[in-house]
Amino acid sequence: MHIKADTQRCLGAGQCVLSAPDRFDQSDEGTVLVLRAGVDGAAEEARVRETVSLCPSQAIALEA
């Protein structure tokens, strides 16, 4: 699995950075940056799914 981000959709709310700072950051424009896209293991997947659910603009997704 891997994380996909749509910077055009991102509102810059920063919920992803607050919930998973090891995975996400924000660009100079304030949009999402994925620091580590690969997701391994059930515990890591659950954490990323929680972060995805917190995104108010649904700009991040977890894909197979």
SULCORSUL-V98493 format. One record per pair of residues at least 12 apart in sequence whose C-alpha atoms are under 8 Angstrom apart, sorted by the first residue. I is the first residue (numbers start at 1). J is the second residue. If there is no record, write none. Layout:
BEGIN
I	J
I	J
END
This chain:
BEGIN
1	38
1	39
1	40
1	62
1	63
1	64
2	37
2	38
2	39
2	62
2	63
2	64
3	34
3	36
3	37
3	38
3	39
3	60
3	61
3	62
3	63
4	34
4	37
4	60
4	61
4	62
4	63
5	32
5	33
5	34
5	59
5	60
5	61
6	32
6	59
6	60
7	31
7	32
7	33
7	59
8	59
9	57
9	58
9	59
10	31
10	32
10	57
10	58
10	59
11	30
11	31
11	56
11	57
12	26
12	30
12	31
12	32
13	55
13	56
14	26
14	32
15	51
15	54
15	55
16	32
16	51
16	52
16	54
16	55
19	51
20	48
20	51
22	35
22	36
23	35
23	36
23	37
24	36
48	62
49	62
END
